[in-house]
Amino acid sequence: MPQLDSYSKTIEVLNKYDFHFKKKYGQNFLIDSDILRDIVEGAEVTEYDTVIEIGPGVGSLTQYLAEAAGRVICIELDDRLVPILHDTLSEYDNVTIINDDVLDVDFEKLFKDENITGPVKFVANLPYYITTPIILGILQRDIDFDSITVMVQREVAERMQAKPGTSEYGALTLAVQFYTDPEILFTVKPESFVPRPKVESAVITLHRKELTEEQKQIQGPLFRTIRAAFNQRRKTLVNAIYNAGISDMSKKEMEDAMWNSCITTTWRAEVLTLDDYIKLTKVLKVK
């Protein structure tokens, strides 16, 4: 049964190994058994799943995952935590610990080396400072997975699920919603962690979509269009995209193409839906 589900038990393990938090890693360990259980349930982990956990820390969530999943593969950057994980996870024979930066992991090789053939689910309590690079790194690589369930800063979760025309809506929103269907499961107070973060957190699940061949072909130009629009989000669409130099069209040709496609040239980045951006990318022949 899981043992690391309280403040006292977590502190006991940290003291045993004389572990001190390093700010550069953005470490906040979960100490709330109800939240740990809710994450596993929210991720819908089953005995048939392989779970890839990013940043397991001392293994608090890992223990709950190991109880529910067929296999758990932990990817931990901080090598000081590796001996702790070998200790706290010693009774679980379905857990593999990898000391590496998740941004450097070759998942195709990992899946082959570990003989992973069944459903894969990413689950993590992510460091807030590197949330976006990790999520986009998974989404924009050709990784075969079912879902991503992660603890993130609440504002970031709201950005992923945002609607057009809102202040939260942006390039991250569109990337997440191109590849997945996001669903915020619940929020988490700072007192559920040690040390306590200064912000409220949320657990969000990203359910992976199956992309069409057309979507796979357009994704590169599409995200160049989105980045151009949001990099100069106070400018009108036509000016932002023309200034980015991602199309061979003249500004007048862009304006005509947009009007002919019922896209108003004076709109700004946050107004367009994902389908609008796909249409815009096509009509402007973005490279």
C-alpha positions, 0 to 999 in steps of 0.5 A: 500500500502507498506509504508517502501520503502525508507531510510527516512521512514525506519529511521523514524520507527527506531527512533520512537522505538529507535532501534539500530542495533546489529552486532550479528544479521547481520541486513541490511534492504532493502530500495529500492522499486524497489528491494523489488518489484523485489524480490516478482516478482522473487519469483512468489508469488501469492494469493494462496501461503503461504510465510514464511519470515525469518528475516522480520526486520521492515517489508519492504519486508513483506508489499510487500509480504502481498500485493501479497500472500494469507498468510505471516508468519514472523519468527523474532529472534530479539524480539526488532523488534516484536512490530515494526512489529505489528505496520508496518504490522497492516493493513494486516490481512494475516500476522502472526508474530513468535518470534523465531530462524528459526533453532529451528522451527518445520515446520511440527508442524507450518504447522499443527498449522497454517493449511497450505495446499497450496503452500509454498514459503520461501522468505528472506533477510538473514543475511549473517553470517548465510545464509548457516545454514538456507538454508541447515536447510530448504533443509535437513529437510523434509519440503514441499515447492515450492521454496526458494527466498533469498537475500544473499552475491553475492559470496554465490549465485555464489557458489550455482550455480557453475559448477564443476572445478571452484573455487566457486564449493564446498559442498554447491553447491552440497547440493543446487543442489541435492535438488533444481535447483538454479537460480540467478535473479539479483544482488543488490548494497550496497546502497539499504540497511540500514546500507550498507553492505560491499559486493554486494548481489544477489537474488537467487531462489532455485526451489525444486526438487522432489527426487526419493526414491533412492535419499532419501535413499542415501542422508545421505551417499552421503553428508558424501562422499561430506564432506569427499572429500571437508574437504581435498580437496587438497588430491586425492579423494581416500585418502580424503575418506579413511582418513575419515573412512566412508567406510569399504573398504581397500584403495586398494579395494577403488582404484579398485572400483573407476577404475572399475566405471570410476572414476579416483582415483587421481581426486580432490573434485572439479572435480566431478559432483553431479552424479559422487558423487552419483556413488562414494557413491554407489561403495565405500559402504559409511556408 
